[in-house]
């Protein structure tokens, strides 16, 4: 998975997008992911750490969109340390649980990194 140069990766470190009230951040991210699914060219991977890991567990409002992206070949790389710190490891519903080393390797091999 991480042996050659790849396309774009997205980095999600929050449970939403932007700097606004949490509800607006969540709505913006859901809209972003919905529109992303309409694109022909998808990111190679999405990395989740800190509060971003809350997006891949039970109760996440964007699980459906993330499953659809994963089904279309997008790697979802989750920080195990963050999941453990929040007590969410057993609630993961999508993605690959890895470590910060996996996230660093993905970023190093990406042609472009976009932080949302």
MDTraj code that builds the backbone (N, CA, C; nanometers):
import mdtraj as md
import numpy as np

residues = "UNK UNK UNK UNK UNK UNK UNK UNK UNK UNK UNK UNK UNK UNK UNK UNK UNK UNK UNK UNK UNK UNK UNK UNK UNK UNK UNK UNK UNK UNK UNK UNK UNK UNK UNK UNK UNK UNK UNK UNK UNK UNK UNK UNK UNK UNK UNK UNK UNK UNK UNK UNK UNK UNK UNK UNK UNK UNK UNK UNK UNK UNK UNK UNK UNK UNK UNK UNK UNK UNK UNK UNK UNK UNK UNK UNK UNK UNK UNK UNK UNK UNK UNK UNK UNK UNK UNK UNK UNK UNK UNK UNK UNK UNK UNK UNK UNK UNK UNK UNK UNK UNK UNK UNK UNK UNK UNK UNK UNK UNK UNK UNK UNK UNK UNK UNK".split()
xyz = np.array([
    [0.0810, -0.1192, 0.0000],
    [0.0000, 0.0000, 0.0000],
    [0.0854, 0.1257, 0.0000],
    [0.1971, 0.1285, 0.0705],
    [0.2740, 0.2507, 0.0854],
    [0.4134, 0.2384, 0.0254],
    [0.4255, 0.1809, -0.0925],
    [0.5584, 0.1568, -0.1477],
    [0.5956, 0.2484, -0.2627],
    [0.5044, 0.3286, -0.3163],
    [0.5367, 0.4160, -0.4277],
    [0.4650, 0.5489, -0.4096],
    [0.4994, 0.6462, -0.4936],
    [0.4359, 0.7768, -0.4861],
    [0.2892, 0.7659, -0.5270],
    [0.2029, 0.8348, -0.4524],
    [0.0598, 0.8294, -0.4773],
    [0.0060, 0.9698, -0.4976],
    [-0.1222, 0.9802, -0.5217],
    [-0.1875, 1.1084, -0.5461],
    [-0.2106, 1.1864, -0.4191],
    [-0.3240, 1.2480, -0.4130],
    [-0.3610, 1.3360, -0.3035],
    [-0.4096, 1.2581, -0.1822],
    [-0.3737, 1.3082, -0.0640],
    [-0.4351, 1.2570, 0.0574],
    [-0.4983, 1.3743, 0.1313],
    [-0.6047, 1.3439, 0.2028],
    [-0.6710, 1.4410, 0.2889],
    [-0.6350, 1.4084, 0.4326],
    [-0.6252, 1.5112, 0.5153],
    [-0.5970, 1.4945, 0.6575],
    [-0.7132, 1.5556, 0.7349],
    [-0.7737, 1.4749, 0.8190],
    [-0.8846, 1.5212, 0.9032],
    [-0.8439, 1.5091, 1.0500],
    [-0.8308, 1.6232, 1.1151],
    [-0.7913, 1.6256, 1.2552],
    [-0.9030, 1.6756, 1.3457],
    [-1.0171, 1.7056, 1.2865],
    [-1.1336, 1.7508, 1.3626],
    [-1.2544, 1.6714, 1.3169],
    [-1.3620, 1.6805, 1.3924],
    [-1.4854, 1.6095, 1.3578],
    [-1.5726, 1.6964, 1.2676],
    [-1.5098, 1.7826, 1.1892],
    [-1.5808, 1.8697, 1.0970],
    [-1.4817, 1.9524, 1.0181],
    [-1.5326, 2.0549, 0.9488],
    [-1.4482, 2.1428, 0.8679],
    [-1.4606, 2.2858, 0.9167],
    [-1.3496, 2.3566, 0.9131],
    [-1.3513, 2.4986, 0.9441],
    [-1.3484, 2.5278, 1.0930],
    [-1.3630, 2.6551, 1.1221],
    [-1.3613, 2.7032, 1.2605],
    [-1.4943, 2.7710, 1.2879],
    [-1.5931, 2.6916, 1.3173],
    [-1.7278, 2.7426, 1.3454],
    [-1.7893, 2.6532, 1.4518],
    [-1.9182, 2.6730, 1.4762],
    [-1.9871, 2.5862, 1.5709],
    [-1.9805, 2.4419, 1.5213],
    [-1.9740, 2.3456, 1.6135],
    [-1.9617, 2.2047, 1.5735],
    [-2.0682, 2.1593, 1.4747],
    [-2.1910, 2.2048, 1.4886],
    [-2.2967, 2.1626, 1.3962],
    [-2.2658, 2.2072, 1.2530],
    [-2.2214, 2.3309, 1.2366],
    [-2.1872, 2.3815, 1.1036],
    [-2.0645, 2.3083, 1.0492],
    [-1.9649, 2.2841, 1.1338],
    [-1.8471, 2.2092, 1.0896],
    [-1.8862, 2.0723, 1.0356],
    [-1.9759, 2.0046, 1.1062],
    [-2.0218, 1.8728, 1.0629],
    [-2.0975, 1.8773, 0.9318],
    [-2.1855, 1.9759, 0.9177],
    [-2.2628, 1.9888, 0.7931],
    [-2.1706, 2.0172, 0.6748],
    [-2.0711, 2.1023, 0.6963],
    [-1.9765, 2.1335, 0.5889],
    [-1.8990, 2.0100, 0.5457],
    [-1.8518, 1.9320, 0.6424],
    [-1.7770, 1.8118, 0.6077],
    [-1.8649, 1.7117, 0.5344],
    [-1.9876, 1.6940, 0.5797],
    [-2.0775, 1.6004, 0.5123],
    [-2.1010, 1.6440, 0.3678],
    [-2.1207, 1.7721, 0.3457],
    [-2.1404, 1.8231, 0.2092],
    [-2.0140, 1.8017, 0.1263],
    [-1.8984, 1.8291, 0.1841],
    [-1.7709, 1.8102, 0.1146],
    [-1.7552, 1.6649, 0.0696],
    [-1.7784, 1.5712, 0.1610],
    [-1.7626, 1.4297, 0.1277],
    [-1.8654, 1.3841, 0.0250],
    [-1.9866, 1.4346, 0.0339],
    [-2.0906, 1.4012, -0.0636],
    [-2.0492, 1.4482, -0.2025],
    [-2.0010, 1.5708, -0.2114],
    [-1.9555, 1.6230, -0.3408],
    [-1.8300, 1.5510, -0.3890],
    [-1.7425, 1.5146, -0.2971],
    [-1.6219, 1.4399, -0.3332],
    [-1.6574, 1.3079, -0.4008],
    [-1.7621, 1.2434, -0.3522],
    [-1.8056, 1.1161, -0.4109],
    [-1.8526, 1.1308, -0.5549],
    [-1.8890, 1.2501, -0.5955],
    [-1.9324, 1.2749, -0.7332],
    [-1.8145, 1.2949, -0.8279],
    [-1.6958, 1.3125, -0.7731],
    [-1.5769, 1.3366, -0.8547],
    [-1.5266, 1.2067, -0.9172],
    [-1.4647, 1.2199, -1.0326],
    [-1.4036, 1.1047, -1.0990],
    [-1.2729, 1.0689, -1.0289],
    [-1.1935, 1.1697, -0.9993],
    [-1.0642, 1.1477, -0.9347],
    [-1.0788, 1.1688, -0.7842],
    [-1.0599, 1.0613, -0.7108],
    [-1.0719, 1.0653, -0.5650],
    [-0.9330, 1.0727, -0.5013],
    [-0.9257, 1.1158, -0.3763],
    [-0.7955, 1.1109, -0.3090],
    [-0.7511, 0.9661, -0.2931],
    [-0.6210, 0.9475, -0.2824],
    [-0.5667, 0.8135, -0.2611],
    [-0.5983, 0.7657, -0.1205],
    [-0.5915, 0.8584, -0.0225],
    [-0.6142, 0.8207, 0.1172],
    [-0.6683, 0.9396, 0.1951],
    [-0.7311, 0.9074, 0.3074],
    [-0.7714, 1.0077, 0.4055],
    [-0.7149, 0.9614, 0.5396],
    [-0.6405, 1.0498, 0.6045],
    [-0.5802, 1.0191, 0.7343],
    [-0.6598, 1.0869, 0.8443],
    [-0.6884, 1.0127, 0.9502],
    [-0.7675, 1.0622, 1.0623],
    [-0.6851, 1.0554, 1.1892],
    [-0.6688, 1.1693, 1.2564],
    [-0.6070, 1.1674, 1.3886],
    [-0.6649, 1.2786, 1.4747],
    [-0.6280, 1.2816, 1.5991],
    [-0.6902, 1.3615, 1.7054],
    [-0.8426, 1.3480, 1.6946],
    [-0.9170, 1.4585, 1.7006],
    [-1.0637, 1.4482, 1.6986],
    [-1.1185, 1.3926, 1.5668],
    [-1.0373, 1.3896, 1.4631],
    [-1.0818, 1.3340, 1.3354],
    [-1.1230, 1.1884, 1.3443],
    [-1.0672, 1.1140, 1.4408],
    [-1.1030, 0.9721, 1.4527],
    [-1.2492, 0.9540, 1.4931],
    [-1.3113, 1.0579, 1.5461],
    [-1.4532, 1.0478, 1.5835],
    [-1.5435, 1.0302, 1.4612],
    [-1.4897, 1.0556, 1.3442],
    [-1.5672, 1.0444, 1.2197],
    [-1.5825, 0.9004, 1.1710],
    [-1.5038, 0.8069, 1.2230],
    [-1.5024, 0.6704, 1.1706],
    [-1.5655, 0.5695, 1.2658],
    [-1.6318, 0.6194, 1.3693],
    [-1.6867, 0.5321, 1.4732],
    [-1.8394, 0.5413, 1.4780],
    [-1.8985, 0.4534, 1.5586],
    [-2.0435, 0.4557, 1.5806],
    [-2.0911, 0.5978, 1.6067],
    [-2.2015, 0.6341, 1.5438],
    [-2.2622, 0.7645, 1.5672],
    [-2.2112, 0.8754, 1.4776],
    [-2.1106, 0.8484, 1.3965],
    [-2.0593, 0.9516, 1.3067],
    [-2.1630, 0.9846, 1.1988],
    [-2.1861, 1.1134, 1.1742],
    [-2.2821, 1.1510, 1.0710],
    [-2.2304, 1.1308, 0.9284],
    [-2.1032, 1.0959, 0.9132],
    [-2.0469, 1.0795, 0.7790],
    [-2.0005, 0.9365, 0.7508],
    [-2.0450, 0.8403, 0.8300],
    [-2.0042, 0.7007, 0.8075],
    [-2.0432, 0.6515, 0.6684],
    [-2.1624, 0.6857, 0.6245],
    [-2.2094, 0.6405, 0.4929],
    [-2.1177, 0.6923, 0.3819],
    [-2.0814, 0.8173, 0.3881],
    [-1.9940, 0.8760, 0.2868],
    [-1.8548, 0.8128, 0.2927],
    [-1.8041, 0.7927, 0.4135],
    [-1.6714, 0.7318, 0.4274],
    [-1.6709, 0.5869, 0.3790],
    [-1.7770, 0.5123, 0.4066],
    [-1.7861, 0.3745, 0.3545],
    [-1.7859, 0.3749, 0.2018],
    [-1.8602, 0.4680, 0.1439],
    [-1.8660, 0.4767, -0.0020],
    [-1.7289, 0.5109, -0.0604],
    [-1.6557, 0.6002, 0.0029],
    [-1.5204, 0.6323, -0.0433],
    [-1.4293, 0.5116, -0.0307],
    [-1.4371, 0.4414, 0.0802],
    [-1.3566, 0.3201, 0.0985],
    [-1.3933, 0.2158, -0.0065],
    [-1.5206, 0.2000, -0.0345],
    [-1.5646, 0.1038, -0.1363],
    [-1.5116, 0.1394, -0.2752],
    [-1.4842, 0.2671, -0.2959],
    [-1.4294, 0.3116, -0.4251],
    [-1.2771, 0.3133, -0.4251],
    [-1.2145, 0.2575, -0.3204],
    [-1.0703, 0.2399, -0.3210],
    [-0.9891, 0.3413, -0.2430],
    [-1.0549, 0.4329, -0.1723],
    [-0.9822, 0.5308, -0.0929],
    [-0.9421, 0.4654, 0.0392],
    [-0.8123, 0.4719, 0.0725],
    [-0.7657, 0.4188, 0.2002],
    [-0.8023, 0.5175, 0.3110],
    [-0.8604, 0.4672, 0.4169],
    [-0.8922, 0.5469, 0.5350],
    [-0.7988, 0.4994, 0.6450],
    [-0.7015, 0.5817, 0.6820],
    [-0.5973, 0.5432, 0.7767],
    [-0.6250, 0.6121, 0.9104],
    [-0.6439, 0.5321, 1.0148],
    [-0.6854, 0.5819, 1.1449],
    [-0.5725, 0.5719, 1.2467],
    [-0.5599, 0.6730, 1.3304],
    [-0.4581, 0.6729, 1.4354],
    [-0.5039, 0.5879, 1.5537],
    [-0.4339, 0.4779, 1.5758],
    [-0.4674, 0.3881, 1.6860],
    [-0.4498, 0.4560, 1.8213],
    [-0.3454, 0.5335, 1.8377],
    [-0.3209, 0.6030, 1.9646],
    [-0.4374, 0.6952, 1.9991],
    [-0.4882, 0.7667, 1.8993],
    [-0.6007, 0.8584, 1.9213],
    [-0.7276, 0.7814, 1.9551],
    [-0.7537, 0.6742, 1.8825],
    [-0.8719, 0.5919, 1.9112],
    [-0.8667, 0.5374, 2.0533],
    [-0.7489, 0.4908, 2.0948],
    [-0.7337, 0.4389, 2.2304],
    [-0.7507, 0.5493, 2.3343],
    [-0.6951, 0.6661, 2.3084],
    [-0.7039, 0.7770, 2.4034],
    [-0.8489, 0.8189, 2.4276],
    [-0.9321, 0.8113, 2.3236],
    [-1.0725, 0.8485, 2.3357],
    [-1.1615, 0.7305, 2.3726],
    [-1.1036, 0.6106, 2.3871],
    [-1.1823, 0.4922, 2.4194],
    [-1.2740, 0.4491, 2.3062],
    [-1.2291, 0.4690, 2.1821],
    [-1.3132, 0.4430, 2.0652],
    [-1.2676, 0.3247, 1.9802],
    [-1.1621, 0.2574, 2.0201],
    [-1.1056, 0.1520, 1.9363],
    [-1.2074, 0.0439, 1.9014],
    [-1.2940, 0.0077, 1.9933],
    [-1.3923, -0.0975, 1.9670],
    [-1.5155, -0.0459, 1.8925],
    [-1.5202, 0.0827, 1.8609],
    [-1.6351, 0.1401, 1.7901],
    [-1.6048, 0.1741, 1.6439],
    [-1.4849, 0.1408, 1.5967],
    [-1.4459, 0.1709, 1.4589],
    [-1.5360, 0.0939, 1.3620],
    [-1.5886, 0.1624, 1.2630],
    [-1.6783, 0.1005, 1.1648],
    [-1.6270, 0.1082, 1.0223],
    [-1.5195, 0.1825, 1.0000],
    [-1.4652, 0.1962, 0.8657],
    [-1.3184, 0.2341, 0.8782],
    [-1.2362, 0.1906, 0.7828],
    [-1.0973, 0.2302, 0.7800],
    [-1.0015, 0.1248, 0.8306],
    [-0.8735, 0.1611, 0.8263],
    [-0.7628, 0.0764, 0.8658],
    [-0.6990, 0.1383, 0.9895],
    [-0.7003, 0.0662, 1.0995],
    [-0.6378, 0.1167, 1.2221],
    [-0.4870, 0.0984, 1.2079],
    [-0.4153, 0.2086, 1.2167],
    [-0.2703, 0.2056, 1.2058],
    [-0.2101, 0.2961, 1.3108],
    [-0.0899, 0.3357, 1.2860],
    [-0.0223, 0.4239, 1.3797],
    [0.0196, 0.5518, 1.3125],
    [0.0788, 0.6395, 1.3906],
    [0.1266, 0.7657, 1.3345],
    [0.2324, 0.7394, 1.2279],
    [0.3056, 0.6309, 1.2406],
    [0.4030, 0.5957, 1.1369],
    [0.3369, 0.5703, 1.0026],
    [0.2205, 0.5066, 1.0037],
    [0.1464, 0.4825, 0.8788],
    [0.0982, 0.6137, 0.8179],
    [0.0524, 0.7046, 0.9036],
    [0.0057, 0.8351, 0.8558],
    [0.1232, 0.9145, 0.7986],
    [0.2353, 0.9126, 0.8685],
    [0.3551, 0.9812, 0.8196],
    [0.4013, 0.9236, 0.6860],
    [0.4002, 0.7923, 0.6731],
    [0.4416, 0.7280, 0.5479],
    [0.3490, 0.7682, 0.4339],
    [0.2189, 0.7737, 0.4599],
    [0.1235, 0.8148, 0.3567],
    [0.1496, 0.9591, 0.3139],
    [0.1728, 1.0466, 0.4099],
    [0.1988, 1.1867, 0.3773],
    [0.3289, 1.2023, 0.2997],
    [0.4287, 1.1279, 0.3373],
    [0.5580, 1.1359, 0.2698],
    [0.5476, 1.0920, 0.1237],
    [0.4636, 0.9954, 0.0961],
    [0.4527, 0.9415, -0.0398],
    [0.3478, 1.0129, -0.1250],
    [0.2711, 1.1027, -0.0643],
    [0.1652, 1.1706, -0.1370],
    [0.2225, 1.2791, -0.2281],
    [0.1597, 1.2966, -0.3436],
    [0.1953, 1.4065, -0.4316],
    [0.1450, 1.5382, -0.3729],
    [0.0331, 1.5330, -0.3001],
    [-0.0252, 1.6523, -0.2405],
    [-0.1002, 1.6129, -0.1139],
    [-0.0873, 1.6947, -0.0079],
    [-0.1575, 1.6735, 0.1173],
    [-0.2495, 1.7926, 0.1421],
    [-0.3787, 1.7648, 0.1640],
    [-0.4763, 1.8696, 0.1921],
    [-0.5290, 1.8471, 0.3327],
    [-0.5167, 1.9490, 0.4159],
    [-0.5672, 1.9418, 0.5524],
    [-0.7025, 2.0125, 0.5569],
    [-0.8050, 1.9386, 0.6027],
    [-0.9389, 1.9977, 0.6113],
    [-0.9688, 2.0396, 0.7532],
])
top = md.Topology()
chain = top.add_chain()
for i, resn in enumerate(residues, 1):
    res = top.add_residue(resn, chain, resSeq=i)
    for name in ("N", "CA", "C"):
        top.add_atom(name, md.element.get_by_symbol(name[0]), res)
traj = md.Trajectory(xyz[None], top)
